[in-house]
Amino acid sequence: MFEQIYNLHLIDGGVVSIKEEQDASGESSFMNEFMSCKSEHVFCIVDEISGFTYVPKRSIVYVTTGDVNEVNDFGS
């Protein structure tokens, strides 16, 4: 499985990175949700290290794509 990394560049100069499966498509993909939601929308980003981060759409200046990483599935 591969995952795409997106970098959310915020008004205050900070950058928040998120990951999603590269095969995500349709309404469930981050970019589709980002483009179609209203400015009042708040994204809840879950990270193994920092826990939950809440980012309002109006605080995001722009989004860039980062690396694509291969995730090993050790359960199979």
N, CA and C of each residue as an Amber inpcrd file, in Angstrom:
protein
   228
   0.8470000  -1.1650000   0.0000000   0.0000000   0.0000000   0.0000000
   0.9020000   1.2400000   0.0000000   0.4460000   2.2770000  -0.6410000
   1.1740000   3.5420000  -0.6890000   0.3270000   4.6370000  -0.0720000
   0.9850000   5.6100000   0.5630000   0.2660000   6.7400000   1.1300000
   0.8510000   8.0470000   0.6140000  -0.0510000   8.9840000   0.3350000
   0.3090000  10.3120000  -0.1490000   0.3700000  11.2580000   1.0420000
   1.3680000  12.1080000   1.0740000   1.4810000  13.1120000   2.1290000
   1.0930000  14.4680000   1.5560000   0.2380000  15.1840000   2.2900000
  -0.1480000  16.5480000   1.9330000   0.3640000  17.4820000   3.0290000
   0.8690000  18.6350000   2.6450000   1.3340000  19.6440000   3.5880000
   0.3690000  20.8200000   3.5470000  -0.2350000  21.1180000   4.6950000
  -1.1710000  22.2300000   4.8120000  -0.3870000  23.4320000   5.3360000
  -0.2580000  24.4630000   4.5250000   0.4800000  25.6700000   4.9010000
  -0.5100000  26.6580000   5.5120000  -0.2610000  27.0320000   6.7490000
  -1.2070000  27.8190000   7.5200000  -0.8770000  29.3080000   7.5140000
  -1.8620000  30.1160000   7.8710000  -1.7200000  31.5710000   7.9120000
  -0.5530000  31.9960000   8.7960000  -0.3610000  31.3080000   9.9300000
   0.6850000  31.7000000  10.8780000   2.0780000  31.2230000  10.4700000
   2.2020000  30.6060000   9.2840000   3.4910000  30.1330000   8.7980000
   3.7770000  28.6810000   9.1310000   2.9420000  28.0620000   9.9490000
   3.1260000  26.6580000  10.3020000   2.7270000  25.7360000   9.1560000
   3.2010000  24.5010000   9.2360000   2.8590000  23.4900000   8.2450000
   2.4010000  22.2430000   8.9840000   1.2480000  21.7250000   8.6130000
   0.7190000  20.4950000   9.1760000   0.7000000  19.4600000   8.0600000
   1.2840000  18.2940000   8.3220000   1.3090000  17.2280000   7.3180000
   0.2450000  16.1950000   7.6360000  -0.4070000  15.7090000   6.5910000
  -1.3860000  14.6340000   6.7450000  -1.0600000  13.5430000   5.7350000
  -1.5560000  12.3390000   6.0110000  -1.3400000  11.2020000   5.1200000
  -2.6930000  10.5980000   4.7560000  -2.7730000  10.0730000   3.5400000
  -3.9480000   9.2970000   3.1570000  -3.5090000   8.2680000   2.1320000
  -4.2810000   7.2020000   2.0230000  -3.9550000   6.1820000   1.0320000
  -3.9070000   6.8120000  -0.3450000  -2.9090000   6.4270000  -1.1260000
  -2.7630000   7.0180000  -2.4600000  -3.9390000   6.6630000  -3.3520000
  -4.5830000   5.5380000  -3.0920000  -5.7070000   5.0930000  -3.9110000
  -7.0350000   5.7360000  -3.5070000  -7.0240000   6.5940000  -2.4890000
  -8.2700000   7.2360000  -2.0580000  -8.8350000   8.0590000  -3.2090000
 -10.1070000   7.9200000  -3.4220000 -10.7220000   8.6540000  -4.5310000
 -12.1380000   9.0620000  -4.1490000 -12.7140000   9.8450000  -4.9940000
 -14.1010000  10.2570000  -4.7890000 -14.2540000  11.1860000  -3.6100000
 -15.4100000  11.1310000  -2.9810000 -15.7300000  12.0350000  -1.8850000
 -14.8530000  11.8210000  -0.6570000 -14.2270000  10.6460000  -0.5360000
 -13.4370000  10.3570000   0.6580000 -12.0180000  10.9170000   0.5930000
 -11.5780000  11.3940000  -0.5600000 -10.2100000  11.9050000  -0.6500000
 -10.0960000  13.2780000   0.0070000  -8.9350000  13.5660000   0.5640000
  -8.7430000  14.8430000   1.2460000  -8.9360000  16.0160000   0.2990000
  -8.3280000  15.9700000  -0.8770000  -8.4100000  17.1070000  -1.7960000
  -9.8420000  17.3720000  -2.2380000 -10.6180000  16.3330000  -2.4500000
 -12.0230000  16.5340000  -2.8280000 -12.7890000  17.1860000  -1.6770000
 -12.5510000  16.7090000  -0.4610000 -13.2210000  17.3020000   0.6940000
 -12.7830000  18.7540000   0.8780000 -11.4850000  19.0240000   0.7210000
 -10.9630000  20.3820000   0.8830000 -11.5830000  21.3380000  -0.1300000
 -11.6770000  20.9130000  -1.3780000 -12.2020000  21.7770000  -2.4320000
 -13.7120000  22.0070000  -2.3030000 -14.4290000  21.0430000  -1.7480000
 -15.8920000  21.1470000  -1.7350000 -16.4750000  21.6800000  -0.4250000
 -15.6740000  21.7530000   0.6460000 -16.2430000  22.2020000   1.9230000
 -16.2470000  23.7220000   2.0330000 -17.0550000  24.2240000   2.9530000
 -17.1650000  25.6670000   3.1730000 -16.0090000  26.1520000   4.0480000
 -15.8080000  27.4590000   4.0860000 -14.6970000  28.0300000   4.8520000
 -14.8590000  27.8140000   6.3610000 -16.0560000  27.5000000   6.8350000
 -16.2850000  27.2460000   8.2580000 -15.8890000  25.8330000   8.6750000
 -15.5880000  24.9770000   7.7070000 -15.2500000  23.5770000   7.9910000
 -13.9690000  23.4900000   8.8090000 -13.9330000  22.5420000   9.7440000
 -12.7380000  22.2990000  10.5500000 -12.2880000  20.8650000  10.2970000
 -11.0280000  20.7070000   9.8960000 -10.4550000  19.3820000   9.6770000
  -9.8940000  18.8510000  10.9850000 -10.1990000  17.6110000  11.3000000
  -9.6350000  16.9340000  12.4690000  -8.5570000  15.9870000  11.9410000
  -7.3150000  16.2780000  12.2830000  -6.1820000  15.5050000  11.7890000
  -5.6330000  14.6840000  12.9430000  -5.5320000  13.3730000  12.7490000
  -5.0640000  12.4610000  13.7860000  -3.6380000  12.0440000  13.4530000
  -2.7630000  12.1600000  14.4300000  -1.3610000  11.8090000  14.2710000
  -0.9570000  10.9100000  15.4440000  -0.1270000   9.9070000  15.1770000
   0.2920000   8.9800000  16.2240000   1.1030000   9.6770000  17.3080000
   1.7970000  10.7430000  16.9620000   2.6790000  11.4220000  17.9180000
   1.9630000  12.5510000  18.6460000   1.3430000  13.4520000  17.9020000
   0.7500000  14.6360000  18.5300000  -0.7310000  14.4920000  18.8520000
  -1.3390000  13.3950000  18.4830000  -2.7560000  13.1790000  18.7840000
  -3.6610000  13.8810000  17.7870000  -4.6320000  14.6280000  18.2930000
  -5.6050000  15.3110000  17.4410000  -5.1960000  16.7610000  17.2090000
  -5.3180000  17.2030000  15.9760000  -5.0960000  18.5930000  15.6170000
  -6.3170000  19.0620000  14.8520000  -6.8540000  20.2120000  15.2300000
  -8.0100000  20.7740000  14.5550000  -7.5650000  21.9820000  13.7390000
  -7.8390000  21.9450000  12.4330000  -7.4030000  23.0120000  11.5310000
  -8.6120000  23.5400000  10.7650000  -8.9960000  24.7910000  11.0150000
 -10.0890000  25.3780000  10.2340000  -9.6420000  25.6120000   8.7920000
 -10.5380000  25.3900000   7.8580000 -10.1920000  25.5980000   6.4460000
  -9.7370000  27.0320000   6.2020000 -10.3370000  27.9890000   6.8590000
  -9.9760000  29.3920000   6.6340000  -8.5500000  29.7070000   7.0790000
  -7.9140000  28.8050000   7.8740000  -6.5300000  29.0020000   8.3060000
  -5.5180000  28.4150000   7.3180000  -6.0000000  27.6950000   6.3040000
  -5.1080000  27.0610000   5.3280000  -4.9230000  28.0080000   4.1520000
  -3.6680000  28.4020000   3.9040000  -3.3610000  29.3020000   2.7950000
  -3.2780000  28.5120000   1.5000000  -2.5330000  27.3990000   1.5340000
  -2.4450000  26.5360000   0.3620000  -2.0080000  25.1360000   0.7830000
  -2.1740000  24.1730000  -0.1200000  -1.8450000  22.7720000   0.1250000
  -0.8330000  22.3280000  -0.9220000   0.2260000  21.6560000  -0.4690000
   1.1880000  21.0660000  -1.4050000   1.2360000  19.5630000  -1.1770000
   1.6150000  18.8550000  -2.2090000   1.7910000  17.4160000  -2.0580000
   3.2290000  17.1400000  -1.6620000   3.3930000  16.1310000  -0.8460000
   4.7180000  15.7170000  -0.4090000   5.0690000  14.3840000  -1.0180000
   5.8030000  13.6060000  -0.2730000   6.2670000  12.3010000  -0.7440000
   5.1280000  11.2860000  -0.8300000   5.3960000  10.2310000  -1.5560000
   4.5510000   9.0450000  -1.5550000   5.3930000   7.9490000  -0.9050000
   4.8860000   7.3930000   0.1950000   5.6210000   6.3730000   0.9300000
   4.9390000   5.0220000   0.8050000   5.7600000   3.9840000   0.7560000
   5.2170000   2.6270000   0.7720000   5.0680000   2.2030000   2.2180000
   3.8820000   1.6620000   2.5430000   3.6020000   1.2060000   3.8920000
   3.5680000  -0.3090000   3.8420000   4.4050000  -0.9300000   4.6490000
   4.4480000  -2.3910000   4.6880000   3.3300000  -2.9120000   5.5700000
   2.6280000  -3.9040000   5.0760000   1.5520000  -4.5290000   5.8460000
   2.0990000  -5.8120000   6.4190000   2.4550000  -5.7730000   7.7010000
   3.0530000  -6.9390000   8.3420000   2.0030000  -7.9260000   8.8310000
   0.7190000  -7.5640000   8.7150000  -0.3450000  -8.4510000   9.1680000
  -0.6480000  -9.5870000   8.2030000  -0.1420000  -9.5300000   6.9640000
  -0.4580000 -10.5530000   5.9690000   0.5870000 -11.6350000   5.9380000
